[in-house]
Amino acid sequence: MAAHRYWRVSVTATGGTTWCTVGEIAFLDAQGNAISTANGTPIASSSVDWFTPDKAFDGSLVYDTGSWSSAGDIPQWCGFDFGAGNAQDVLAVVITNTDASYTPSEHPVAGSIDYSDDGASWTTVATFSGRDTAANLATTYPTVPSLISSVLADDQVTISAHHVPPISAHLQIVLEDDAAHLVGHQIPSISASLATGLDTDHAKLVGQFIPLRQVNLSAILSDDVSCIRAGTFAPAISSEEPVTITFPRLLSDPLPLRRTTELAQFRDDALIPWIYGRLSIKPIALDADGLEWLIADHAIASIDAVTLGGVATSGWQLINRLDDTGHAIATLRLTQPPKNGAAVVVRLAGKRHPQTGILLEHPADIVRDLLAECGWTLSPADLDILRDDYPDLAIAGLVGEARPLRDAIGEIMQSIGAIWSGSPLKARKRGIVSNPIAVLSAYEMEKPSATAKSTNLATLLRVTYDQNPATGMPASALTLHAPDLINEIGSIAVDLALPWLRTSRDALAVATEALQRLSRPQWSISDSIDAQYGQDCEPGDVFTIDHPWLPGGQAELQSTDYDPDRGRLVITLNLAAGEIPHVELLNRSVAINAAATDPLKITYTNGVATFNITDDSGVPIAGAAVTLDGQTTHQTDRFGQVQFKTARGAHTLEVSASGYAPFELTLTV
């Protein structure tokens, strides 16, 4: 918080009276010490009789001789003018009630903390409500967005956690003279941005403060405190018990993946993955004999097939068990080891929901699980908008790198064409038209800037999707173009990866919207607006730009970045110029796995052709619908085999299966 000359406490509600009374007001510095009021002038909106504003800074709580009381009806305020050239950086404000237990109705219940540089124009930096009116009660209110507030009453400390996971807290809580104080409190800039704007820095620090991942409360509790309640972080406990509050991981923190070296025994040093949806993976060898293989750092739903060197085997068993540390893992047990180093590939269904048992394959469920693994506490309604926007979407992917949590979520959101923010946690389908939430004119904007780059333009989009962890390559690709714009300005190619999508239908929908956006000049508009004016906005919202110096029209909010020093919200908007172009699909292709052994086996006996249908990893596809020459459709058995009565010669097979993009094979029997 920057330094300011005038500081005040505004009271908008009391315990019942129309006037207000305050025993003491103290302004704290960055070290939690009270800033001296020996020099300067106490100020107030009004005062009655001898209850003058200087009584709020005299160190006395005696009602009749040491408190300030307003003459008029609320709202009223009392504060301090530190004088010209003596502006103060106030970190927190302490409000203390008088000693008069018979007048609690006069004490503040709700109000705000404000500052001014001229004594006339005031800015609110914090608000409070529901304040207790008990005699001698002191409450502390930070002047930066508060993550933790503490109150001591009836021999009990109540710590209310307002911690938003993307923000790191820097705090120290102490008990002193039967009062709880919050000191040394700082946070970095609060950021919320798109997956497509990964340059926004969630990890930047404020001053010398290091982000805390936990705080040990047992070190600050005294024998006089019988109970501590720590919001959702810990249950009620005795002060004699040690307690540590561990904060959720920041979006900039790496995913907490474990390594095989943390197990009782291992063969290969590797990160143990989390697996979502239906896909093929290469497991990690656990023993020297090649019989036991590690699949995932959690239990999985099922295994559909196992291949050794591209050849299906039935000699396997899925074992979901606990490791020596009590952590759930999924392992594969083979009856025979692979020969000559043949690759082991497992086609499986991954992690289930811990309560419902449903396979986690919807984007909202997967993102919720990633956040839960990182210590976030979510409400049941979080990400409901994302679920409504994609009611039937099933995706799949392997999380196997210790990348930042924000990047992992961003990859999923980019794959499905969604827009998201971390603070508050919101996600929605990009491109959904919404009514503008506000008009930004020259009055609301401070120093706007607008830029557009030719490098952000595309008329041809090359899209890869259906990432196969077993091969490390995408299994399918699409190419789209905007023919009218190509005729006008030429072919400008851009690559787009959608690794979590499985079907060509989903990939085509996302790619079409992306090219419709990328094929138009993109104006990036940046500025700051009053934080209260923009407090309800979130990425994906639409503003109408009506400024004489800027391109006009509807602009999509890309990111927000709160500046606590100025109480302003730095925003970045995207405005696409021109009409939405016509987009066409040029071609669709399927990757061939050259390492797979005999990817399509055909046998022909007595006029019956038997086809072995496998994916690009060589894993048999069970339950696939296979249509021969566009006429007869049969389903594959559990070994991926399907039979047709047909003549020798050239034929076409159309294959569709759950979790796969439909594909077509041309072959000769």
C-alpha positions in Angstrom: 0.0 0.0 0.0 1.4 3.4 -1.0 1.8 6.2 1.6 -1.0 8.8 2.0 -1.4 11.9 4.2 -4.9 11.3 5.5 -6.4 8.1 6.9 -9.8 7.5 8.5 -12.3 4.9 9.8 -15.8 5.5 8.4 -18.7 4.0 10.3 -21.9 3.1 8.5 -23.6 0.9 11.1 -23.4 0.6 14.9 -24.9 -1.8 17.5 -28.1 0.2 17.5 -27.7 3.9 18.0 -27.8 6.6 15.3 -24.4 8.0 16.5 -21.1 6.1 17.0 -18.4 5.9 19.6 -14.8 4.6 19.2 -12.3 4.0 22.0 -9.1 3.9 20.1 -7.8 3.9 16.5 -4.3 2.7 15.6 -2.6 2.7 12.2 0.0 -0.1 11.8 3.1 -0.1 9.6 4.6 -3.0 7.6 6.2 -4.4 10.8 2.9 -4.4 12.7 3.9 -1.4 14.9 1.5 1.5 15.6 2.5 4.6 13.7 3.0 7.5 16.0 0.3 10.2 16.1 2.4 12.5 18.3 2.7 14.9 15.3 -0.3 15.7 13.2 -4.0 16.4 13.6 -6.9 14.2 14.7 -9.8 14.8 12.4 -13.5 13.8 12.4 -16.8 14.4 10.6 -18.2 15.6 13.8 -17.9 15.3 17.6 -20.0 15.9 20.6 -19.0 17.8 23.8 -15.6 16.6 25.1 -15.7 13.4 22.9 -13.3 15.0 20.5 -11.3 13.1 17.8 -8.0 13.3 19.7 -9.6 11.0 22.3 -9.4 8.2 19.7 -5.6 8.5 19.8 -4.8 9.1 23.5 -4.3 5.4 24.6 -7.4 5.4 26.8 -10.5 3.3 26.4 -12.4 5.0 29.3 -15.8 5.9 27.8 -16.3 9.2 29.5 -12.8 10.7 29.1 -11.0 8.7 26.4 -13.2 8.1 23.4 -14.5 9.9 20.3 -18.2 10.2 19.7 -20.0 11.7 16.8 -22.5 14.6 17.1 -24.5 13.7 14.0 -26.2 10.5 12.7 -24.2 7.9 10.9 -22.4 7.6 8.5 -19.6 9.4 10.5 -15.9 9.1 10.5 -12.8 9.7 12.6 -9.2 9.7 11.4 -5.8 11.4 11.4 -3.9 14.0 9.2 -0.2 13.1 9.4 0.7 16.5 7.9 2.3 17.7 4.8 5.4 15.8 3.8 4.6 13.1 6.3 2.5 10.6 4.4 2.2 7.2 5.9 2.1 3.7 4.4 -0.6 2.1 6.6 -0.7 -1.7 6.4 -3.6 -2.3 8.8 -6.0 -0.4 11.1 -6.9 -1.5 14.6 -10.3 -0.3 15.9 -10.9 -0.8 19.7 -14.2 -0.4 21.5 -14.5 1.6 24.7 -14.5 0.0 28.2 -18.2 0.7 28.7 -20.0 -2.6 28.6 -23.3 -0.7 29.1 -23.1 1.1 25.7 -22.3 -1.6 23.1 -24.9 -0.1 20.9 -22.7 2.9 20.1 -19.7 0.8 18.9 -19.0 0.3 15.2 -20.4 -2.7 13.4 -19.8 -1.9 9.8 -17.8 0.6 7.8 -14.6 1.2 5.8 -11.0 2.2 5.9 -10.3 5.2 3.6 -7.3 7.3 2.6 -6.9 10.7 1.0 -4.1 12.9 -0.3 -6.0 16.2 0.0 -8.5 15.6 2.7 -11.4 16.0 0.3 -11.3 13.1 -2.1 -11.3 9.7 -0.3 -10.5 6.2 -1.6 -11.8 3.1 0.2 -9.2 0.3 0.6 -11.1 -2.0 3.0 -14.5 -2.6 4.4 -15.8 -4.4 7.4 -19.1 -5.7 8.7 -20.6 -7.9 11.4 -18.1 -6.5 13.9 -18.6 -7.4 17.6 -19.6 -4.5 19.9 -18.2 -6.1 23.1 -16.3 -3.7 25.5 -12.5 -3.4 25.0 -12.7 -5.5 21.8 -9.9 -4.7 19.3 -10.2 -5.8 15.6 -7.6 -5.5 12.9 -8.3 -4.7 9.3 -5.6 -4.9 6.6 -5.5 -2.2 4.0 -4.6 -4.7 1.3 -7.0 -7.6 0.2 -7.2 -9.7 3.4 -6.5 -13.4 3.3 -6.6 -13.9 7.1 -8.5 -11.9 9.7 -8.4 -12.7 13.4 -10.5 -11.8 16.3 -10.2 -12.7 20.0 -13.4 -12.9 22.0 -14.5 -15.0 24.9 -11.1 -16.6 25.2 -11.3 -17.9 21.7 -9.4 -17.0 18.6 -11.4 -17.2 15.4 -9.3 -17.1 12.2 -11.4 -16.6 9.1 -9.5 -17.7 6.0 -10.2 -15.7 2.8 -7.3 -17.3 1.0 -7.8 -17.6 -2.7 -5.4 -20.3 -4.0 -3.7 -18.3 -6.8 -2.6 -15.7 -4.1 0.2 -16.4 -1.7 -0.1 -15.0 1.9 2.7 -13.4 3.8 1.5 -13.1 7.4 2.3 -13.4 11.0 -0.3 -13.8 13.7 0.5 -13.0 17.3 -1.4 -13.1 20.6 -0.5 -10.2 22.9 -2.4 -8.8 25.9 -5.4 -10.9 25.1 -5.7 -9.4 21.7 -5.0 -11.0 18.3 -3.0 -8.9 15.8 -2.2 -9.6 12.2 1.2 -8.2 11.2 3.7 -8.4 8.3 0.9 -9.1 5.9 1.5 -8.8 2.1 0.3 -10.4 -1.0 1.5 -10.3 -4.6 -0.6 -8.9 -7.4 -3.9 -10.8 -7.9 -4.1 -12.1 -11.4 -6.7 -13.8 -13.4 -6.1 -14.6 -17.1 -6.7 -16.9 -20.0 -5.0 -20.1 -20.9 -4.0 -18.2 -24.0 -2.3 -15.5 -22.0 0.2 -17.5 -20.0 2.6 -14.6 -19.7 0.6 -13.1 -16.8 2.8 -13.6 -13.8 1.2 -15.3 -10.8 4.5 -15.8 -9.1 5.7 -12.2 -8.7 6.5 -11.1 -5.1 5.8 -8.0 -3.2 9.0 -6.6 -1.7 11.1 -9.1 0.2 8.2 -11.3 1.3 8.5 -14.9 0.4 5.2 -16.8 -0.3 4.3 -19.0 2.6 2.9 -22.4 1.9 1.9 -23.0 5.5 1.7 -21.2 8.9 2.3 -23.0 12.3 -0.4 -21.7 14.6 0.8 -23.7 17.7 3.7 -21.3 18.1 1.4 -18.4 18.5 -1.2 -19.8 20.9 -1.2 -19.1 24.6 -2.7 -21.0 27.5 -5.4 -18.4 27.7 -6.8 -19.5 24.3 -8.9 -22.6 24.6 -9.9 -23.2 21.0 -8.9 -22.1 17.5 -11.0 -22.4 14.4 -9.3 -22.1 11.1 -12.0 -21.8 8.6 -12.0 -24.8 6.2 -8.4 -25.5 6.9 -8.7 -27.3 10.3 -11.4 -28.4 12.8 -11.7 -26.9 16.2 -8.8 -28.1 18.4 -7.3 -27.5 21.8 -4.6 -24.8 21.9 -2.2 -27.4 23.4 -2.3 -29.4 20.1 0.1 -28.4 17.3 -1.7 -27.2 14.2 -0.3 -26.1 10.9 -2.5 -24.4 8.2 -1.2 -25.5 4.8 -2.3 -23.2 2.0 -3.4 -24.6 -1.4 -0.7 -24.5 -4.1 -0.5 -21.4 -6.2 -1.3 -21.6 -9.9 2.4 -20.9 -10.5 3.5 -23.9 -8.3 4.4 -27.2 -10.0 2.0 -30.1 -9.8 2.7 -32.3 -6.8 3.5 -35.5 -8.9 5.4 -38.2 -7.0 8.5 -39.9 -8.3 9.1 -43.7 -8.4 12.1 -43.1 -6.1 9.5 -42.4 -3.3 8.3 -46.0 -3.5 9.8 -48.8 -1.5 11.3 -50.2 -4.7 11.7 -49.0 -8.2 13.6 -49.8 -11.4 13.3 -46.6 -13.5 13.4 -43.1 -12.0 10.3 -41.4 -13.4 7.4 -39.2 -12.4 4.2 -41.2 -11.7 1.4 -39.8 -13.8 -2.2 -39.0 -13.2 -4.5 -40.4 -16.0 -7.9 -39.2 -17.1 -10.4 -40.6 -19.6 -9.8 -43.5 -22.0 -6.4 -43.7 -23.7 -3.2 -45.8 -24.2 -0.1 -45.4 -22.1 3.3 -47.0 -21.6 3.6 -48.2 -18.0 6.7 -47.8 -15.8 8.7 -51.0 -15.0 8.8 -51.7 -11.3 10.8 -54.9 -11.0 13.9 -56.4 -12.7 11.9 -59.3 -14.2 9.5 -57.1 -16.2 6.5 -58.6 -14.6 5.2 -55.7 -12.5 4.5 -52.3 -14.1 3.3 -49.1 -12.5 0.4 -47.4 -14.4 -0.8 -44.4 -12.3 -0.5 -42.7 -8.9 -4.1 -43.5 -8.2 -6.5 -46.3 -8.7 -7.9 -46.6 -12.3 -11.3 -47.8 -13.5 -10.2 -50.6 -15.9 -7.8 -52.0 -18.4 -9.3 -52.7 -21.9 -6.3 -54.3 -23.5 -2.6 -54.9 -23.2 -0.1 -55.4 -26.0 3.5 -56.6 -26.0 5.4 -55.3 -29.0 2.1 -54.6 -30.7 0.7 -58.1 -30.1 -2.3 -58.5 -27.8 -1.9 -60.6 -24.7 -4.4 -62.0 -22.2 -1.8 -62.8 -19.6 -2.2 -59.7 -17.4 -4.0 -58.5 -14.2 -4.9 -55.0 -13.0 -4.0 -54.5 -9.4 -5.3 -51.3 -7.6 -3.5 -51.2 -4.3 -1.8 -49.1 -1.6 1.9 -48.6 -1.7 4.1 -48.7 1.5 3.1 -45.1 2.3 -0.6 -45.8 2.1 -1.0 -44.0 -1.2 -3.3 -45.6 -3.9 -1.6 -46.7 -7.1 -2.5 -48.8 -10.1 -0.2 -51.6 -11.2 -0.1 -54.2 -14.0 1.0 -57.8 -13.4 2.1 -59.8 -16.4 2.3 -63.6 -16.5 5.2 -63.4 -18.9 7.7 -60.6 -19.3 8.0 -58.9 -22.7 10.6 -60.5 -25.0 13.6 -58.6 -26.4 12.6 -55.3 -24.8 9.2 -55.3 -26.6 7.1 -52.2 -25.7 4.3 -52.7 -23.2 1.2 -50.6 -24.0 -2.0 -50.5 -21.9 -5.4 -49.3 -23.2 -7.3 -48.2 -20.1 -9.9 -46.1 -18.4 -8.3 -43.8 -15.9 -9.2 -42.1 -12.6 -12.7 -42.3 -11.1 -14.5 -39.6 -9.0 -13.7 -40.3 -5.3 -17.3 -40.1 -4.2 -19.5 -41.1 -7.2 -17.1 -43.6 -8.9 -17.8 -42.1 -12.3 -14.9 -42.0 -14.8 -13.3 -38.5 -14.8 -13.5 -37.5 -18.5 -15.5 -34.3 -18.5 -13.3 -31.2 -18.5 -15.0 -29.7 -15.4 -14.4 -33.0 -13.4 -10.8 -33.2 -14.5 -10.0 -29.6 -13.6 -11.7 -30.0 -10.3 -9.6 -33.1 -9.6 -6.4 -31.3 -10.5 -7.2 -28.5 -8.2 -8.2 -30.9 -5.4 -4.8 -32.7 -5.8 -3.2 -29.2 -5.2 -5.1 -28.6 -2.0 -7.9 -26.3 -3.3 -11.3 -26.5 -1.6 -14.1 -26.0 -4.2 -17.8 -25.4 -3.8 -20.2 -27.8 -5.5 -21.2 -25.1 -7.9 -17.6 -24.3 -9.1 -17.2 -24.9 -12.9 -21.0 -25.6 -13.3 -21.0 -23.1 -16.2 -18.3 -25.1 -18.0 -20.3 -28.3 -17.5 -23.4 -26.7 -18.9 -21.5 -25.3 -21.9 -20.1 -28.8 -22.7 -22.8 -31.2 -21.6 -21.6 -34.3 -23.5 -17.9 -33.7 -24.0 -15.5 -36.5 -23.0 -11.7 -35.8 -23.1 -8.6 -37.7 -22.1 -5.1 -37.0 -21.2 -2.0 -38.0 -19.1 -0.6 -35.5 -16.6 3.0 -36.6 -16.3 5.2 -33.5 -16.1 5.8 -31.3 -13.0 4.6 -28.2 -14.8 2.8 -25.3 -13.2 -0.8 -26.0 -12.2 -1.8 -23.1 -14.3 -0.2 -24.6 -17.5 -1.9 -27.9 -16.9 -5.3 -26.3 -16.6 -4.5 -24.0 -19.5 -3.8 -26.9 -21.8 -7.2 -28.4 -21.1 -9.0 -25.1 -21.6 -7.2 -24.4 -24.8 -8.0 -27.9 -26.1 -11.7 -27.4 -25.6 -11.8 -23.8 -26.6 -12.7 -22.4 -23.2 -11.8 -19.2 -21.4 -10.9 -19.3 -17.7 -9.6 -17.4 -14.7 -8.1 -18.5 -11.4 -9.3 -15.7 -9.1 -12.2 -16.2 -8.9 -12.3 -19.7 -10.3 -14.4 -19.4 -13.5 -14.5 -21.2 -16.8 -16.8 -21.0 -19.8 -16.9 -21.8 -23.5 -15.2 -19.2 -25.6 -17.2 -17.4 -28.3 -20.6 -17.6 -26.5 -22.2 -14.2 -27.2 -23.1 -12.3 -24.1 -24.5 -8.9 -23.4 -21.9 -6.3 -22.7 -21.5 -5.8 -19.0 -20.4 -2.1 -19.3 -19.4 0.6 -21.7 -15.8 1.9 -21.5 -15.6 5.5 -22.5 -12.9 8.1 -22.1 -14.4 8.8 -18.6 -13.9 5.3 -17.3 -10.5 4.6 -18.9 -7.2 6.1 -17.6 -4.4 5.8 -20.2 -5.6 3.2 -22.8 -3.3 1.6 -25.3 -4.3 -0.5 -28.4 -2.0 -2.6 -30.5 -2.6 -5.1 -33.4 0.1 -7.4 -34.9 0.3 -9.1 -38.2 1.9 -12.1 -36.5 -1.4 -12.8 -34.7 -3.2 -13.3 -38.0 -4.0 -16.6 -39.7 -6.0 -17.8 -42.7 -5.0 -21.5 -42.6 -5.0 -23.5 -39.4 -3.2 -26.8 -38.9 -4.7 -28.7 -35.9 -3.4 -31.7 -34.1 -5.5 -33.6 -31.5 -6.0 -36.9 -29.8 -2.6 -37.0 -28.2 -1.4 -40.6 -27.6 0.8 -40.9 -24.5 2.0 -44.3 -25.7 3.7 -42.8 -28.8 4.1 -39.2 -27.6 2.4 -38.0 -30.8 -1.0 -36.8 -31.8 -3.1 -39.5 -33.4 -5.1 -37.2 -35.7 -5.0 -33.9 -37.5 -7.2 -31.4 -39.3 -6.5 -28.6 -41.7 -8.9 -25.7 -42.1 -8.8 -22.5 -44.1 -10.7 -19.3 -44.7 -10.9 -19.3 -48.5 -12.2 -15.7 -49.0 -9.4 -14.2 -46.9 -6.8 -16.4 -48.6 -7.9 -15.0 -51.9 -7.7 -11.5 -50.5 -4.5 -11.5 -48.4 -2.9 -14.9 -49.0 -2.2 -18.1 -47.0 -0.9 -17.5 -43.5 -0.5 -20.8 -41.6 -0.7 -21.3 -37.8 -0.5 -24.5 -35.8 -2.9 -25.3 -33.0 -2.6 -28.3 -30.6 -5.7 -29.7 -28.9 -4.2 -32.7 -27.2 -7.1 -33.5 -24.8 -9.7 -33.8 -27.5 -10.5 -37.3 -28.8 -12.9 -37.0 -31.7 -12.7 -35.1 -35.0 -16.2 -33.6 -34.4 -15.0 -31.9 -31.2 -11.7 -30.8 -32.8 -13.5 -29.4 -35.8 -15.8 -27.3 -33.7 -13.0 -25.8 -31.6 -10.7 -25.2 -34.6 -13.5 -23.5 -36.6 -14.1 -21.0 -33.8 -10.4 -20.5 -33.4 -9.8 -19.7 -37.1 -12.8 -17.4 -37.3 -11.1 -15.4 -34.5 -7.5 -15.6 -35.7 -8.4 -14.7 -39.3 -9.4 -11.2 -38.2 -7.1 -8.5 -37.0 -6.9 -8.7 -33.2 -6.7 -5.5 -31.2 -5.2 -5.9 -27.8 -6.5 -3.0 -25.6 -5.0 -2.4 -22.2 -5.8 0.1 -19.4 -6.8 0.4 -15.8 -10.2 1.0 -14.4 -11.5 1.7 -10.9 -11.4 -1.6 -9.0 -14.9 -1.2 -7.7 -16.2 -0.4 -11.2 -14.7 -3.7 -12.5 -15.0 -5.9 -9.4 -17.7 -8.2 -10.9 -16.0 -8.7 -14.3 -14.2 -11.8 -15.2 -12.4 -13.2 -18.3 -14.8 -13.8 -21.1 -17.0 -10.9 -20.3 -17.7 -8.4 -23.0 -17.3 -4.7 -22.8 -18.4 -2.1 -25.4 -15.5 0.2 -26.3 -16.6 3.8 -26.9 -13.5 5.9 -26.9 -12.4 8.5 -29.5 -8.9 7.1 -29.6 -9.7 3.4 -29.8 -11.2 1.0 -32.2 -14.9 0.7 -31.3 -17.1 -2.4 -30.8 -17.4 -5.3 -28.5 -14.2 -6.5 -26.8 -13.7 -9.7 -24.8 -12.0 -9.4 -21.4 -8.7 -11.4 -21.6 -7.1 -10.8 -18.2 -7.3 -8.8 -15.0 -4.5 -7.8 -12.7 -5.3 -6.0 -9.4 -3.1 -3.1 -8.4 -3.5 -2.7 -4.6 -1.3 0.4 -4.4 -3.8 2.4 -6.6 -7.0 0.5 -6.0 -7.3 -0.1 -9.8 -7.9 -3.1 -12.0 -5.5 -3.5 -14.9 -7.4 -5.1 -17.8 -6.6 -6.5 -21.2 -9.3 -6.7 -23.8 -9.4 -8.4 -27.2 -11.3 -6.8 -30.0 -11.6 -8.6 -33.3 -12.1 -6.3 -36.3 -14.2 -7.1 -39.3 -16.8 -9.7 -40.2 -16.6 -13.4 -39.2 -15.2 -15.2 -42.2 -16.4 -18.4 -43.8 -14.2 -21.4 -42.7 -13.9 -24.7 -44.5 -12.3 -28.1 -43.7 -9.5 -28.9 -46.1 -8.6 -32.4 -44.9 -8.5 -34.8 -42.0 -5.6 -37.3 -41.4 -4.7 -40.1 -39.0 -1.2 -40.8 -37.8 0.4 -44.1 -38.6 2.5 -45.7 -35.9 5.5 -47.1 -37.7 6.6 -48.9 -34.6 3.4 -50.9 -34.3 3.7 -54.5 -35.4 1.2 -55.5 -38.2 -1.3 -52.8 -37.3 -4.1 -54.5 -39.3 -4.0 -58.3 -39.4 -6.3 -59.9 -42.0 -7.1 -63.6 -42.3 -9.3 -65.2 -45.0 -10.9 -68.6 -44.7 -13.8 -70.1 -46.6 -15.1 -66.7 -47.8 -14.9 -65.1 -44.4 -12.5 -62.2 -43.7 -11.3 -61.6 -40.1 -10.0 -58.2 -39.4 -8.0 -57.2 -36.2 -8.8 -53.6 -35.5 -6.2 -51.8 -33.3 -5.4 -48.2 -32.5 -2.2 -46.6 -33.5 -0.4 -48.1 -30.5 -1.4 -51.6 -31.6 -3.9 -52.0 -28.8 -7.1 -53.9 -29.9 -10.2 -51.8 -30.0 -13.1 -53.8 -28.4 -16.7 -52.9 -29.1 -15.9 -50.9 -32.2 -18.6 -50.5 -34.9 -17.0 -51.6 -38.2 -18.8 -51.0 -41.5 -17.7 -52.9 -44.6 -18.0 -51.0 -47.9 -20.6 -48.7 -46.4 -23.2 -51.6 -46.2 -22.8 -54.2 -43.4 -21.9 -53.2 -39.8 -20.5 -55.6 -37.2 -18.9 -55.0 -33.8 -15.4 -56.1 -32.7 -15.1 -58.6 -29.9 -12.9 -58.1 -26.8 -9.8 -59.0 -28.9 -10.6 -56.3 -31.5 -11.6 -58.9 -34.1 -14.5 -58.6 -36.5 -15.6 -60.9 -39.3 -17.4 -60.4 -42.6 -18.5 -62.8 -45.4 -17.1 -61.2 -48.5 -15.2 -61.8 -51.7 -11.5 -61.1 -52.1 -10.4 -57.8 -53.5 -10.3 -54.1 -52.4 -12.5 -53.1 -49.5 -13.2 -50.1 -47.3 -13.7 -50.3 -43.5 -15.2 -47.5 -41.5 -14.5 -47.7 -37.8 -16.0 -45.8 -34.9 -15.6 -46.5 -31.2 -16.1 -44.8 -27.9 -13.1 -42.6 -27.1 -11.7 -42.6 -30.7 -12.0 -40.4 -33.6 -13.8 -42.3 -36.5 -11.4 -43.4 -39.1 -11.5 -45.2 -42.5 -9.2 -48.0 -43.8 -8.7 -49.0 -47.4 -7.3 -52.6 -47.8 -7.1 -55.6 -50.0 -8.2 -59.1 -49.0 
